[in-house]
Amino acid sequence: MNLHRLDLVSLSLFSHIVRSGSISKGAEAAHLAVGAASKRISDLEAAVGTVLLERHARGVRTTAAGDALARHAQRILGDVNLLAAELHDHASGIVGVARLWANTSAITQFLPGDIAAFSRANPAIRIELEELNSSEVVLGVLEGRADIGIFADRTPALGLQLMPYREDRLVLVAPSKHPLARRRALAFDEAVDYDFVSLSQGTSLARRLEAETEAMGRRLKLRIQVRSFDAMCQMVAAGLGVAVLPADAVRALVRSLDLRQIPLKDAWARRQLLIGVRDLESLPRHARQLVEHLAQPAQS
């Protein structure tokens, strides 16, 4: 076995063949002639010392060794793509990339302005931002797929260093003709008898509502669960229920859909958004700069 004979073109070809189940289709995707592709696969099998593909009338399928090579090839090619992107950044004058994962509340309310200000002051640092549920954000930071995470309090985050980011205020959103629409403020327990529109299970907001309802010995009447604040407001406007949402995140939607925001008196309706990192001191300098920038509003 001589793994030094493996090359990226052959690994890429092999991945295309595995995905398509056909040597000819894989060759086409790799921009190679079928004969050249077949030769490269034969050379691959000679290099590893075993058969990688079983040929049959409808195409090919991987052997156990082929499955192993496919898994490693995918990771190797992914690393090469990341390397290419990073080298391109350096060639373009980018000194570093900070991977920031955040929940929807942070992205819709606070991060656009914060990131814009940071980018103006640090044009050589690129920020890769992804929107995920709070629990997914924490997991991404713990696993090293993200450098920095922003998520709601009450999200289990054992193993992360935490800093305050911002506070958001939860309100009840209702149709303009709903019985609660004219209230200046109310406690959550005054609304639980009505139908609710909620985010999907697993989101920090859905878990918070479930926990608070169970603490009252009640059960939330979920009429429908959707995946975005926009969709929640649309469902409320259609008369399918009321919803609890961050006030600033949906202010424009509430106005455009003729909905009403009613402040909640409950202490838990003031929700802390947190910044989480695995180890601040071990972060690259450009990522630490971003953390310091994001933490400033909470300290002012």
PANURO-994114 format. One record per residue (C-alpha): residue in three letters; chain; z, y, x; residue number from 1. Coordinates in steps of 0.1 Angstrom, whole numbers, plus 2048, in hexadecimal, padded with zeros to 3 digits. Layout:
N
  code  unit   zz   yy   xx  pos
   ALA     A    Z    Y    X  NUM
...
//
This chain:
300
  code  unit   zz   yy   xx  pos
   MET     A  800  800  800    1
   ASN     A  7F6  822  80E    2
   LEU     A  801  83E  7F7    3
   HIS     A  7F5  858  810    4
   ARG     A  7D2  84F  804    5
   LEU     A  7DA  85E  7E2    6
   ASP     A  7CA  87F  7DA    7
   LEU     A  7CE  898  7BE    8
   VAL     A  7AA  894  7B1    9
   SER     A  7AF  86F  7AC   10
   LEU     A  7D1  874  79C   11
   SER     A  7C2  88E  785   12
   LEU     A  7A5  876  77C   13
   PHE     A  7BD  85A  776   14
   SER     A  7D2  86F  75E   15
   HIS     A  7B2  879  74B   16
   ILE     A  7A8  854  748   17
   VAL     A  7CB  84A  73C   18
   ARG     A  7CB  866  721   19
   SER     A  7A8  85E  715   20
   GLY     A  7A9  838  719   21
   SER     A  786  839  728   22
   ILE     A  779  83C  74C   23
   SER     A  75A  84E  740   24
   LYS     A  76E  868  72B   25
   GLY     A  787  86C  747   26
   ALA     A  76A  872  760   27
   GLU     A  75B  88C  748   28
   ALA     A  77D  89E  746   29
   ALA     A  780  89E  76C   30
   HIS     A  75C  8A9  770   31
   LEU     A  752  88A  784   32
   ALA     A  736  872  780   33
   VAL     A  740  850  771   34
   GLY     A  737  83E  791   35
   ALA     A  74B  855  7A7   36
   ALA     A  768  852  78F   37
   SER     A  767  82C  790   38
   LYS     A  767  82D  7B6   39
   ARG     A  785  844  7B6   40
   ILE     A  798  82C  79F   41
   SER     A  78F  80F  7B5   42
   ASP     A  79B  822  7D4   43
   LEU     A  7BC  82A  7C1   44
   GLU     A  7C2  806  7B9   45
   ALA     A  7BB  7FC  7DE   46
   ALA     A  7D3  817  7EA   47
   VAL     A  7F0  80B  7D4   48
   GLY     A  7E7  7E6  7D8   49
   THR     A  7E6  7DD  7B3   50
   VAL     A  7D1  7E0  793   51
   LEU     A  7D7  800  780   52
   LEU     A  7BF  7FD  763   53
   GLU     A  7B4  7E0  74E   54
   ARG     A  790  7E3  742   55
   HIS     A  787  7D7  71F   56
   ALA     A  76B  7DC  706   57
   ARG     A  779  7FC  6F7   58
   GLY     A  784  80C  718   59
   VAL     A  7A1  808  72F   60
   ARG     A  7C7  805  72C   61
   THR     A  7E1  808  747   62
   THR     A  7F4  7EC  757   63
   ALA     A  819  7EF  75F   64
   ALA     A  810  7FD  781   65
   GLY     A  7F8  815  76F   66
   ASP     A  813  821  758   67
   ALA     A  829  829  776   68
   LEU     A  80E  83B  788   69
   ALA     A  805  84F  768   70
   ARG     A  829  85B  765   71
   HIS     A  82C  866  789   72
   ALA     A  809  875  789   73
   GLN     A  812  88B  76C   74
   ARG     A  830  898  77E   75
   ILE     A  81E  89D  79F   76
   LEU     A  801  8B0  78E   77
   GLY     A  81A  8C5  77B   78
   ASP     A  82C  8CE  79B   79
   VAL     A  80A  8D7  7AB   80
   ASN     A  802  8EE  78E   81
   LEU     A  824  8FF  791   82
   LEU     A  81E  903  7B6   83
   ALA     A  7FB  912  7B0   84
   ALA     A  80A  92A  797   85
   GLU     A  826  935  7AE   86
   LEU     A  80E  93A  7CC   87
   HIS     A  7F7  94E  7B5   88
   ASP     A  815  964  7AC   89
   HIS     A  81C  96A  7D1   90
   ALA     A  7F8  972  7D7   91
   SER     A  7F9  98B  7BA   92
   GLY     A  819  99C  7C8   93
   ILE     A  832  98A  7B1   94
   VAL     A  852  983  7C4   95
   GLY     A  862  96B  7AB   96
   VAL     A  861  95D  789   97
   ALA     A  880  95C  772   98
   ARG     A  880  942  757   99
   LEU     A  892  94F  739  100
   TRP     A  898  93B  719  101
   ALA     A  8A7  94C  6FB  102
   ASN     A  8AE  947  6D6  103
   THR     A  89B  959  6BB  104
   SER     A  8B6  973  6B4  105
   ALA     A  8B6  97F  6D8  106
   ILE     A  890  97F  6DA  107
   THR     A  88B  992  6B9  108
   GLN     A  8A7  9AB  6BD  109
   PHE     A  8AE  9B3  6E1  110
   LEU     A  898  9A3  6FC  111
   PRO     A  877  9B6  6F7  112
   GLY     A  887  9D7  702  113
   ASP     A  89D  9C7  71D  114
   ILE     A  880  9B4  72D  115
   ALA     A  869  9D2  72B  116
   ALA     A  882  9E8  73D  117
   PHE     A  889  9CD  757  118
   SER     A  863  9C8  75D  119
   ARG     A  85D  9ED  762  120
   ALA     A  879  9EE  77C  121
   ASN     A  86F  9CD  78C  122
   PRO     A  849  9C9  789  123
   ALA     A  848  9AE  7A3  124
   ILE     A  85E  996  78F  125
   ARG     A  84E  982  773  126
   ILE     A  862  976  756  127
   GLU     A  858  956  744  128
   LEU     A  868  958  721  129
   GLU     A  86B  93B  709  130
   GLU     A  87A  93C  6E5  131
   LEU     A  88F  91E  6DC  132
   ASN     A  8AE  914  6C8  133
   SER     A  8CF  91D  6D9  134
   SER     A  8D8  8F8  6E0  135
   GLU     A  8B5  8F3  6F0  136
   VAL     A  8BA  912  705  137
   VAL     A  8DB  905  713  138
   LEU     A  8CC  8E3  71A  139
   GLY     A  8AE  8F3  72C  140
   VAL     A  8C6  907  743  141
   LEU     A  8DC  8E9  74A  142
   GLU     A  8BD  8D4  753  143
   GLY     A  8AF  8EF  769  144
   ARG     A  890  8F5  754  145
   ALA     A  89C  919  74E  146
   ASP     A  8AE  930  766  147
   ILE     A  8BE  945  74B  148
   GLY     A  8C7  93E  726  149
   ILE     A  8D1  955  70A  150
   PHE     A  8E0  944  6EC  151
   ALA     A  8FA  948  6D0  152
   ASP     A  91F  943  6D4  153
   ARG     A  92D  922  6C7  154
   THR     A  911  910  6D8  155
   PRO     A  920  8F5  6EF  156
   ALA     A  919  901  712  157
   LEU     A  930  8ED  729  158
   GLY     A  924  8F0  74D  159
   LEU     A  915  913  74A  160
   GLN     A  922  935  756  161
   LEU     A  923  94C  738  162
   MET     A  920  972  735  163
   PRO     A  91F  987  715  164
   TYR     A  8FC  994  70C  165
   ARG     A  8FC  9A5  6EA  166
   GLU     A  90C  9A3  6C8  167
   ASP     A  8F7  99E  6A9  168
   ARG     A  903  9A4  685  169
   LEU     A  8FB  98A  66A  170
   VAL     A  8F4  996  647  171
   LEU     A  8EB  986  626  172
   VAL     A  8C6  98C  61C  173
   ALA     A  8BE  98A  5F7  174
   PRO     A  8A2  994  5DF  175
   SER     A  8A6  9B7  5D1  176
   LYS     A  8AE  9AA  5AE  177
   HIS     A  8C7  98F  5BA  178
   PRO     A  8EA  992  5AA  179
   LEU     A  8F8  99A  5CD  180
   ALA     A  8DD  9B3  5D7  181
   ARG     A  8F1  9D2  5CD  182
   ARG     A  911  9C8  5E0  183
   ARG     A  91A  9DF  5FD  184
   ALA     A  92A  9C2  60F  185
   LEU     A  938  9A0  607  186
   ALA     A  94A  982  615  187
   PHE     A  935  962  61B  188
   ASP     A  949  94E  602  189
   GLU     A  93C  965  5E7  190
   ALA     A  918  959  5EE  191
   VAL     A  91C  933  5F3  192
   ASP     A  916  92B  5CF  193
   TYR     A  8F2  938  5D1  194
   ASP     A  8D4  925  5DF  195
   PHE     A  8CE  92B  604  196
   VAL     A  8B0  92D  61B  197
   SER     A  8B9  923  63F  198
   LEU     A  8AB  91B  661  199
   SER     A  8A5  8F7  66A  200
   GLN     A  8C3  8E1  673  201
   GLY     A  8CE  8E4  697  202
   THR     A  8CA  909  69A  203
   SER     A  8EA  91D  6A3  204
   LEU     A  8E7  931  683  205
   ALA     A  8E3  912  66C  206
   ARG     A  901  901  67D  207
   ARG     A  916  921  679  208
   LEU     A  90F  923  654  209
   GLU     A  916  8FE  650  210
   ALA     A  937  900  663  211
   GLU     A  943  91E  650  212
   THR     A  93A  90F  62E  213
   GLU     A  94C  8EE  637  214
   ALA     A  96B  902  642  215
   MET     A  96D  90F  61E  216
   GLY     A  96A  8EB  611  217
   ARG     A  949  8F4  602  218
   ARG     A  925  8E9  608  219
   LEU     A  907  900  60D  220
   LYS     A  8EC  8FD  5F3  221
   LEU     A  8CE  8FB  60A  222
   ARG     A  8AE  900  5F6  223
   ILE     A  897  900  613  224
   GLN     A  898  900  63A  225
   VAL     A  87D  912  64E  226
   ARG     A  877  919  673  227
   SER     A  877  93F  676  228
   PHE     A  887  95F  66A  229
   ASP     A  866  96A  65C  230
   ALA     A  862  94B  647  231
   MET     A  886  94E  63B  232
   CYS     A  880  971  62E  233
   GLN     A  860  966  61D  234
   MET     A  872  94A  60B  235
   VAL     A  88E  962  600  236
   ALA     A  873  97B  5F3  237
   ALA     A  864  95E  5DF  238
   GLY     A  886  959  5CE  239
   LEU     A  88F  938  5DE  240
   GLY     A  8B2  943  5E9  241
   VAL     A  8C6  95B  5FF  242
   ALA     A  8C9  959  625  243
   VAL     A  8E0  963  641  244
   LEU     A  8CD  974  65D  245
   PRO     A  8D3  98C  67A  246
   ALA     A  8D0  9AF  66C  247
   ASP     A  8BB  9BF  687  248
   ALA     A  8A3  9A1  68A  249
   VAL     A  897  9A3  666  250
   ARG     A  89B  9C8  65E  251
   ALA     A  875  9CF  65D  252
   LEU     A  86F  9AF  649  253
   VAL     A  88A  9B8  630  254
   ARG     A  87A  9DA  62B  255
   SER     A  857  9CD  627  256
   LEU     A  860  9B1  60F  257
   ASP     A  877  9C7  5F9  258
   LEU     A  896  9B2  602  259
   ARG     A  8BA  9BD  605  260
   GLN     A  8D2  9B9  623  261
   ILE     A  8F7  9B5  619  262
   PRO     A  910  9B7  636  263
   LEU     A  928  999  639  264
   LYS     A  94D  9A1  63C  265
   ASP     A  955  981  64F  266
   ALA     A  95F  983  673  267
   TRP     A  947  967  67D  268
   ALA     A  92A  97D  670  269
   ARG     A  92C  990  691  270
   ARG     A  91C  978  6A9  271
   GLN     A  91D  97A  6CF  272
   LEU     A  8FE  972  6E2  273
   LEU     A  905  964  705  274
   ILE     A  8F3  962  726  275
   GLY     A  8F6  940  737  276
   VAL     A  8ED  934  75A  277
   ARG     A  8F7  915  76E  278
   ASP     A  903  928  78C  279
   LEU     A  8FD  94D  790  280
   GLU     A  902  94D  7B6  281
   SER     A  8E7  932  7BB  282
   LEU     A  8CD  943  7A6  283
   PRO     A  8B0  953  7B8  284
   ARG     A  8B4  978  7BF  285
   HIS     A  89A  982  7A5  286
   ALA     A  8AB  96D  78A  287
   ARG     A  8CD  97C  792  288
   GLN     A  8BE  99E  78F  289
   LEU     A  8B2  996  76C  290
   VAL     A  8D5  988  762  291
   GLU     A  8E5  9A8  76F  292
   HIS     A  8CC  9BD  75B  293
   LEU     A  8D1  9A9  73B  294
   ALA     A  8F7  9AA  73E  295
   GLN     A  8F9  9D0  741  296
   PRO     A  8F6  9D8  71B  297
   ALA     A  914  9C2  714  298
   GLN     A  929  9D4  72E  299
   SER     A  920  9F8  724  300
//
